[in-house]
């Protein structure tokens, strides 16, 4: 895929998108659809259906447990949402003279996201426009994903490559991501791409992306400057990580199943995913099924079967494994605390209420 094709995909995805800044009490939920009784929109006479993400944001804003809300019948969902949408102001911090306004981001008749008026819109097209002048023609696109919630793009430079093992080539590159609906910040990460199986390995530096720009106070000029710096650092970090991959081919694992269980328990991975990792590991070449390199690649291979945001997170976990090795055995209490810390690093949902 070429960069011009990426642009075409973004433009196609943009068709039908629109935004509306609206006061909270101008909205009403009716039969599960968000309607605007006093603000007639001819293009959406029946109101908006909510994507799962928008529904999650609505529940968060109204302090309604999302899982509980989804279990309720439509009538009860409507009653609860409307009660809290139109509740009387009852705190010292709320002022009747300044009604709360929400930014609704929609596509056709589907509500994509619910953000505050503080949210700085930085759409996928704008991120791409900031990125395109900064990457040379030698970069190749290895992955593009556009969903209702996020956008992911991977670029590699074939000149920055080496064989970790005979016939097993890896390439340095970068991973850039965004969300137009508050699920994640604009991020740039170092990437190592394994050619033989199209695995991607994300390297977080000190637990963070090289660029981590929230959608608050963001401008195109500021974003382009940040992306430019992050690209240079991503190439340095990616090429350095290839050395680590070579080392991992000689790092044995004493007990592979125990290693997978330890990682799974520490990071809160499902039993199904752990079984998939074990199966994937058996497909690694002879001699690498009991090494750290083989285990890392088993994780990144399974990651390809996951939705884009989950794929990114698991690949970042694989990068952490490569850099730090297996987690140490912990007490039950320590493992519980690890599971609560991990998503904050690997799952970037810090914009949900912005």
N, C-alpha and C positions, 0 to 999 in steps of 0.2 A: 504494500500500500504506500502511496506517495502522500506528501503533505497536502497537495491540492485535493486529494480524495478525502482526507481528514476534514478539510474545510467544507467540502460538499456535504459530508455527513452531518456536520454541525449545523449547517444552514438548513438542511432538510429537517433536522430535529427541532429547529426553532420555529417552524411553521405552526401558526395557531397559538403561540404563547402570548400572554398578556398579563398585566399587573393592575392591581387596584388597591389604593390606600383608602381604608375605610374605618370609621369609628366602630368600636366593638358593639355598641348597642344598635347598630344598623343591620346586624346579622341575626339570622334565626335558623335553627336546624329543623327541618321538616321532612319526615320519612327518610332520614339519613342524608339529606342533601342540604347544603348551606344556601340559604336564600337571603335576598335583600329586599324586604317589603317596601322600604321607602326609597330605594335606589334601583329603578328599573333598568335592566340591561336587556336590550332586544336580542342580543346574541345568546343569552343564557336565560330564557324565560322560566325554565324549570329549576334554576339554581345550579349549584355545582356538586358533583359527586366528589368524595374525598379519596385520594390515594391513601394507602396505608400509612405512609409517612406523614401526610398532612393530618390524618386522624390522630396520629401519635402526638404531633405538635399541638393540636387543638386540646387534647387531654392534658398535656403538660401545662399549657397556659391556664387552664381552668382548674388545675390540681385534681383532676379525675384520674384514677389509676387506669391506664390504657387497657390492660388485660381485662379488668372488670367491665369497662365500657363495652368492649367487643362481645362480652358474654350476654349483655343485656339485650332484650328485644328492642326493635326500632323505637317503639313508643316511649320506652323508658330512657333510651339514649337521648331522644329529642327533649324529654322533660328535664333531664339532668343538665344537659348542655345549655338549654335556654334559661334554666334557673340561674346558672353561674354566669352566663353571658350578660344577663340583665340584673344581676344582684345590685342592691343598694351599696353605695360607697360606705365602707365601715372601718377604714383605717385612717390614721392620722396622715399617712403619706399620700393618700389619694385625694385629688382635688377635683370637685365638680366643674371647675372652670377650665380644666384641661382634660378632656375625655381621652381615654386610651384609644390609640389607632393601631391597626394591624395592616401589614403589607401582605396582600393575598397574591400569590403567584400561580397562575392557571395556564392550562393549555386546552383550548376548546372548552368543553364543559367539565373538565377535570381539574380539581384544585390540587396543585402540586405541593404547595408549602404555605405556611402561615408564619410570618416573621414580624418583628417589631419595626417601627418606623426608623429605628437606629440602623437597621440592616443596610449595608452598602452593597448594592447590586453589582456583581462582577460575573457576567455571564460567560459561558464556555467560549463563545465567539471572541469576547474581549481578552480572555486569557490566551487563547490561541494567537490572536493578533499581537499580543505582547511577546509571545514565545517565538513566532515564526522568523522575525528578523535576526534572532540571536542564535539560530542553529544553522550550521553550514550544510551544503548539499550532500556531504558524505553521510549524514545521519539517515538511518532507515527506520521506518515505523515497524515495530514488531507486535504491537497490540493497541487496539482502540476499543473502548467500551463506553457506550452512552446509555444510561438508564434514566428512569424517572427521578432518581435521587442524586446521581453523581456522574462524573466524566473522568476517564482514565486514559492516558496516552503514554506510550513507551517509545523511546528513541534510542538506538544504539549506533556506535561508530565502529564499523567492521575493521578499521585500521587499528583499533585498540583491542586486540584479541590475542589469545594464546591458547595452547593446548595444555589443559590440566593433566590429562592422560592422553596417550596416543589415540587420535580420532575423537577426542572429547574436547571441543573448543568452547571457550567462553568469551563473551564480548562485554565491554564496559558501556554504560549508557546512563540514561536518566528516566525517571518516572515522574510525570506531572499529573496532578489531579485537582478536581474542583467539584463543588456542589452549588447549584443555583438555588437550593431550597434549604440551606442551613444544616445539612448533615455533616459536612466537613469543610475545613478551610482550604484555601489554595495551597498546595504543597508541591515541593520538588524534592525528590530523593535520588540517592545514588542507586544504580542498578547493575547487576551482573546477569547476563543472559546466557543460558546454556543452549547452544545451537542444536545438539543432538535430540533434545526432547522439548525444546521451546520453553524450558522452565525459566522463571524470573526470580531473582533473589534481591530483596530490598534491604539496603543497609541504612538503618537509623544511626545517627551520630549522637552519642550521649543520650540515646532514647528519644531523639527528636528528628524531624525532617530538616533538611538543609534550609528550606523555606517553609514557614508555617504562618501564613497570613490569614488572619480571621477577617470576616466580612464586616469590619467596623473601621471607618475612617480610611478605607482603601481607595487609591486613585490609580489610573492607568500608568502614570509616570512612576509612581512608587512601586507598582507591581513589576513593571519592566526592569527597573533597577534591581529589585530583589531576585527576579528570575535569572537575570544575567549573572549575578554573583553566585547563585546557587548552581547554575549549570557548570561553571568552572570548577566549583568544589565537588560536584557530583562526579565529574570525570576523574578527579584526583582520588576520591574515595573509592570509586568503582574499580579503577586499575589496581589500587592497593589491595582491595578485597580479593582480587584474583590470586594474589600470592597466598592469602589465607586459605583459599580453596585448594590450592596445590598441597599445602601443609595438611589439610584435612583428609587427603587421600591416604595418608600414612598414620592417621590417628585412630587406633582401634577402639572398638566398644566391647567391653567385657561381656555384657548381656544385652542384646539388642531389644528383646521384648521388655525387659526391665527399664531400659532407657526410654522407650516409647511411652510406657506407663507413667514414668516419672515426669516426662515432659507434659503428657496429657493431663495428669493430675495437677501439676503446678500451674498450667496455663488454662485449666478449665475446658479442655477439649472433649468432645463427645466420644463415647465408645465407638460409634460408627466411624468417625473420622480416624480414630486410632487404628481400627481394623484396616481401613483403606491405606493408611501409611504402611502398615506391615505388608500388605499385598504389593504396594508399589515398590517397596524395598527389595522384594524378591525379583523384580525386573531389572535391578541394577546389575552391572557386569560382575562376573565372578571376581572375588577379591575385594569388592567394594560394598558387599552386603552387610559387612560388620565393621564399617568405618564411619566416622563422623560425616565424611563427604557423602556416602551413600544415604545416611539418614537425612541429611539436609535436603538432598535431591528428592527423597521420597516425600518429604513435606511439600516441597515446591511443585512436585508433580500432581499431588492431590489438590493443591490450591487451585489448579486450572479448572477443576470441576465445580468450584464455588462461585457464587455471585461476586461481581467485581470488588465491592468493598471488603467482603470476607476474604477474597483471594489476596488482596493487598495485605490484609492483616496477617494472614498465615505466612505469606512470603516475608513479611517483616519479622515474624517469629523465627523463621528459618535463618534469616540473617543474624538474629540475636544468638541462635544456637551456634552458628559458625564462628561468630566473634568471641563468645563467652564460654562455649562448651556446654555440657549438660548442667542443668540446675542441681544444686546440692540438695540432698535429702533434708526435708524439713519436718517439723512437728505439724500436727493437724491444724493448729492455730496459725502457724506461719504460712501453711499452704492456703488457708482461707484468705489471709491478708494478701498473699500474692495474687490470688484470683481477682481480688477487688482492685488491685493496682494495675494489672496487666491491660485491661481494656482501655484505660485512660491513655496508655502509650500507643497501643496498636489500633484502637478504634477511635477515630477522631470525630466525635459527635458533639464537640463543645459549642457548636453554633445553634443548637436546637432551639434555644429561646432568644437568640439575638434578634 
